[in-house]
Amino acid sequence: MQRPRSVKGVLTSGKKLRQLQKRYLLKQPEDLTILLDNDIQYLCKEIEILNKRCQHMRRTRARFSQPANDIWHTAVEYFRLIGHGLHLTTNQLGFVRDMMAPDVVINSEYGPEAIMQHWCFMDWFGDVNVELKRWEATDGESLLGITTTSVTITKHTLRNVFPHLCTTDNSDRNSKLADQLLNQRLVMRGSTCFEWDDSTSRMTRVVSQSDMLSPMLQLLNSVEGCEPFINP
């Protein structure tokens, strides 16, 4: 048998009911019941939405907390490390040692040393900046990164990349070309293709190319001006 409420309790409940009716401008107690039912349904839907968001966040966190040993993570780290050229840091050397296969192919060369030589070539230029523009998936085992590489031609560049401009042969023409190029900024479009071996979790092939001819044509204003670079 239900215990009868005290007079004070009944008065208090009635007072609260009247306050709620006044607050929500309700004419009948039944209206309050309808309002509360609607609120409960709304809150249940909100709880369901929040639960789904929590599940999504847990799945996302689990995915990104996995070890960085797939082609995507490794390719992103590659561009991060070479974004401003070679610095022979522990991170760069460790990356080549840990993430490249012993017989990795870099363009037409083989081995991790070839990767370092490729990075060394960029250090012959000044103010190197390699910017990753977008990714293009080619198939399940390779990934293509579209890049823009910006470099400045310095005296160090002329001596090491264009040594024929520093010779005495045809010196007047070479000297003029060298003067035209010195301190100029080249912006080259290119790409880097990565191939991956799931069984070893290492890169097996890196093919990188940049279009240097197009900015050279713009800089020298003619194909004839670029001839010493095409046929040095």
KOLDOPA-335272 format. One record per residue (C-alpha): x, y, z; chain. Coordinates in nm, 2 decimals, padded with zeros to 4 digits. Example, Ala and Ser with C-alpha at 12.3 -4.5 7.8 and 13.67 -1.06 7.14 Angstrom:
R, xx, yy, zz, cadena
R, 01.23, -00.45, 00.78, A
R, 01.37, -00.11, 00.71, A
END
This chain:
R, xx, yy, zz, cadena
R, 00.00, 00.00, 00.00, A
R, 00.14, 00.34, -00.10, A
R, 00.23, 00.56, 00.18, A
R, 00.02, 00.88, 00.19, A
R, 00.22, 01.19, 00.13, A
R, 00.23, 01.46, 00.40, A
R, 00.03, 01.77, 00.36, A
R, 00.35, 01.97, 00.32, A
R, 00.47, 01.74, 00.04, A
R, 00.14, 01.78, -00.15, A
R, 00.15, 02.15, -00.11, A
R, 00.52, 02.16, -00.22, A
R, 00.44, 01.95, -00.53, A
R, 00.14, 02.16, -00.62, A
R, 00.35, 02.47, -00.58, A
R, 00.62, 02.33, -00.82, A
R, 00.35, 02.23, -01.07, A
R, 00.20, 02.58, -01.07, A
R, 00.55, 02.73, -01.11, A
R, 00.62, 02.51, -01.41, A
R, 00.28, 02.60, -01.56, A
R, 00.34, 02.96, -01.51, A
R, 00.70, 02.94, -01.65, A
R, 00.59, 02.76, -01.97, A
R, 00.25, 02.94, -01.99, A
R, 00.06, 02.61, -01.97, A
R, -00.31, 02.61, -01.91, A
R, -00.35, 02.24, -01.80, A
R, -00.13, 02.00, -01.61, A
R, -00.16, 01.76, -01.91, A
R, 00.02, 02.02, -02.12, A
R, 00.32, 01.99, -01.89, A
R, 00.32, 01.62, -01.93, A
R, 00.33, 01.65, -02.31, A
R, 00.61, 01.91, -02.28, A
R, 00.82, 01.68, -02.06, A
R, 00.76, 01.38, -02.29, A
R, 00.88, 01.59, -02.59, A
R, 01.18, 01.70, -02.39, A
R, 01.26, 01.34, -02.29, A
R, 01.24, 01.22, -02.66, A
R, 01.46, 01.51, -02.76, A
R, 01.72, 01.42, -02.50, A
R, 01.71, 01.06, -02.60, A
R, 01.79, 01.15, -02.96, A
R, 02.07, 01.38, -02.84, A
R, 02.22, 01.10, -02.63, A
R, 02.21, 00.87, -02.93, A
R, 02.39, 01.13, -03.15, A
R, 02.65, 01.18, -02.88, A
R, 02.71, 00.81, -02.85, A
R, 02.76, 00.78, -03.23, A
R, 03.01, 01.07, -03.21, A
R, 03.20, 00.90, -02.93, A
R, 03.22, 00.58, -03.12, A
R, 03.35, 00.76, -03.43, A
R, 03.61, 00.94, -03.22, A
R, 03.73, 00.62, -03.06, A
R, 03.76, 00.46, -03.40, A
R, 03.95, 00.76, -03.54, A
R, 04.18, 00.77, -03.24, A
R, 04.25, 00.40, -03.27, A
R, 04.33, 00.44, -03.64, A
R, 04.58, 00.72, -03.59, A
R, 04.74, 00.56, -03.29, A
R, 04.86, 00.26, -03.50, A
R, 05.23, 00.24, -03.57, A
R, 05.35, 00.46, -03.86, A
R, 05.46, 00.16, -04.07, A
R, 05.25, 00.20, -04.39, A
R, 05.30, 00.37, -04.72, A
R, 05.10, 00.68, -04.63, A
R, 05.28, 00.75, -04.30, A
R, 05.62, 00.68, -04.45, A
R, 05.56, 00.90, -04.76, A
R, 05.44, 01.19, -04.55, A
R, 05.74, 01.16, -04.32, A
R, 05.97, 01.15, -04.64, A
R, 05.84, 01.49, -04.75, A
R, 05.86, 01.63, -04.40, A
R, 06.22, 01.54, -04.37, A
R, 06.33, 01.68, -04.71, A
R, 06.11, 01.98, -04.71, A
R, 06.41, 02.21, -04.68, A
R, 06.69, 02.00, -04.81, A
R, 06.95, 01.77, -04.66, A
R, 07.08, 01.84, -04.31, A
R, 07.21, 01.50, -04.21, A
R, 07.01, 01.50, -03.89, A
R, 06.95, 01.19, -03.68, A
R, 06.59, 01.19, -03.80, A
R, 06.69, 01.19, -04.17, A
R, 06.96, 00.92, -04.13, A
R, 06.73, 00.71, -03.91, A
R, 06.44, 00.73, -04.16, A
R, 06.66, 00.61, -04.44, A
R, 06.80, 00.32, -04.23, A
R, 06.46, 00.21, -04.09, A
R, 06.21, 00.27, -04.36, A
R, 06.40, 00.20, -04.68, A
R, 06.47, -00.15, -04.81, A
R, 06.84, -00.24, -04.84, A
R, 06.80, -00.26, -05.22, A
R, 06.57, 00.03, -05.25, A
R, 06.56, 00.18, -05.60, A
R, 06.59, 00.56, -05.62, A
R, 06.54, 00.66, -05.99, A
R, 06.81, 00.46, -06.16, A
R, 07.03, 00.40, -05.86, A
R, 07.02, 00.14, -05.58, A
R, 07.05, 00.14, -05.20, A
R, 06.99, 00.39, -04.92, A
R, 07.31, 00.57, -05.02, A
R, 07.14, 00.67, -05.34, A
R, 06.86, 00.83, -05.14, A
R, 07.12, 01.04, -04.95, A
R, 07.29, 01.14, -05.28, A
R, 06.95, 01.25, -05.42, A
R, 06.90, 01.47, -05.12, A
R, 07.26, 01.60, -05.14, A
R, 07.18, 01.72, -05.50, A
R, 06.92, 01.96, -05.36, A
R, 07.17, 02.11, -05.12, A
R, 07.36, 02.25, -05.42, A
R, 07.08, 02.50, -05.45, A
R, 06.99, 02.77, -05.20, A
R, 06.67, 02.81, -04.99, A
R, 06.52, 02.47, -05.09, A
R, 06.15, 02.43, -05.03, A
R, 05.97, 02.11, -05.13, A
R, 05.59, 02.15, -05.11, A
R, 05.35, 01.86, -05.13, A
R, 05.05, 01.96, -05.33, A
R, 04.83, 01.65, -05.33, A
R, 04.83, 01.27, -05.33, A
R, 04.73, 01.04, -05.62, A
R, 04.68, 00.67, -05.55, A
R, 04.80, 00.46, -05.84, A
R, 04.74, 00.11, -05.71, A
R, 04.75, -00.09, -05.39, A
R, 05.13, -00.09, -05.36, A
R, 05.23, 00.26, -05.48, A
R, 05.15, 00.62, -05.41, A
R, 05.22, 00.94, -05.61, A
R, 05.29, 01.27, -05.45, A
R, 05.25, 01.58, -05.67, A
R, 05.51, 01.85, -05.56, A
R, 05.63, 02.20, -05.62, A
R, 06.00, 02.25, -05.55, A
R, 06.14, 02.60, -05.52, A
R, 06.52, 02.67, -05.52, A
R, 06.76, 02.96, -05.56, A
R, 07.05, 02.94, -05.80, A
R, 07.37, 03.03, -05.61, A
R, 07.74, 03.03, -05.70, A
R, 07.75, 02.69, -05.54, A
R, 07.48, 02.58, -05.78, A
R, 07.67, 02.71, -06.08, A
R, 07.99, 02.53, -05.98, A
R, 07.82, 02.19, -05.91, A
R, 07.51, 02.17, -06.13, A
R, 07.62, 02.38, -06.43, A
R, 08.00, 02.35, -06.42, A
R, 08.02, 02.40, -06.80, A
R, 07.91, 02.77, -06.74, A
R, 08.23, 02.82, -06.54, A
R, 08.47, 02.69, -06.81, A
R, 08.68, 02.90, -07.04, A
R, 08.52, 02.75, -07.36, A
R, 08.28, 03.00, -07.52, A
R, 08.34, 03.21, -07.21, A
R, 08.15, 03.52, -07.31, A
R, 07.82, 03.34, -07.37, A
R, 07.87, 03.12, -07.06, A
R, 07.95, 03.41, -06.84, A
R, 07.63, 03.59, -06.95, A
R, 07.42, 03.29, -06.89, A
R, 07.58, 03.25, -06.54, A
R, 07.50, 03.61, -06.46, A
R, 07.14, 03.57, -06.58, A
R, 07.09, 03.26, -06.36, A
R, 07.27, 03.38, -06.04, A
R, 07.03, 03.44, -05.75, A
R, 06.72, 03.35, -05.96, A
R, 06.44, 03.15, -05.81, A
R, 06.32, 02.84, -05.99, A
R, 05.98, 02.69, -05.92, A
R, 05.96, 02.34, -06.06, A
R, 05.66, 02.11, -06.08, A
R, 05.72, 01.75, -06.02, A
R, 05.62, 01.42, -05.85, A
R, 05.75, 01.14, -05.64, A
R, 05.63, 00.79, -05.67, A
R, 05.66, 00.55, -05.38, A
R, 05.64, 00.17, -05.39, A
R, 05.59, -00.03, -05.07, A
R, 05.64, -00.39, -04.95, A
R, 05.38, -00.49, -04.69, A
R, 05.58, -00.80, -04.59, A
R, 05.88, -00.59, -04.47, A
R, 05.70, -00.26, -04.41, A
R, 05.96, -00.07, -04.61, A
R, 05.99, 00.14, -04.92, A
R, 06.12, -00.06, -05.22, A
R, 06.12, 00.22, -05.49, A
R, 06.13, 00.60, -05.50, A
R, 06.10, 00.77, -05.84, A
R, 06.13, 01.15, -05.82, A
R, 06.13, 01.40, -06.11, A
R, 06.10, 01.78, -06.14, A
R, 06.05, 01.99, -06.45, A
R, 06.35, 02.23, -06.45, A
R, 06.33, 02.31, -06.82, A
R, 06.00, 02.51, -06.81, A
R, 06.12, 02.77, -06.55, A
R, 06.45, 02.79, -06.74, A
R, 06.27, 02.87, -07.06, A
R, 06.08, 03.15, -06.88, A
R, 06.39, 03.28, -06.73, A
R, 06.61, 03.28, -07.04, A
R, 06.32, 03.36, -07.29, A
R, 06.43, 03.12, -07.56, A
R, 06.51, 02.75, -07.64, A
R, 06.84, 02.87, -07.77, A
R, 06.92, 03.01, -07.43, A
R, 06.85, 02.67, -07.27, A
R, 07.07, 02.48, -07.52, A
R, 07.38, 02.47, -07.29, A
R, 07.17, 02.31, -07.02, A
R, 07.01, 02.05, -07.26, A
R, 07.34, 01.97, -07.44, A
R, 07.62, 02.09, -07.21, A
END
